[in-house]
């Protein structure tokens, strides 16, 4: 008579590896989007405007 073997039931862990992989992929995508769009935006915000002031200003006012 053949012997019967009982295999243990699978744990409820079944799909967490796929969630971990999906989390890593999303983290990479968000990181890439930050470097593509976020850093240039932050660099543009922090720059001060350039103001050109002439060396000589004529302050003589001629009225008629």
ABEGO torsion letter per residue (X at the ends): XBBBBBBBBBBAABGAAAAAAAAAAAAAAAAAAAAAAAAAAAAAAABBBBBBBBABBBABBBBX
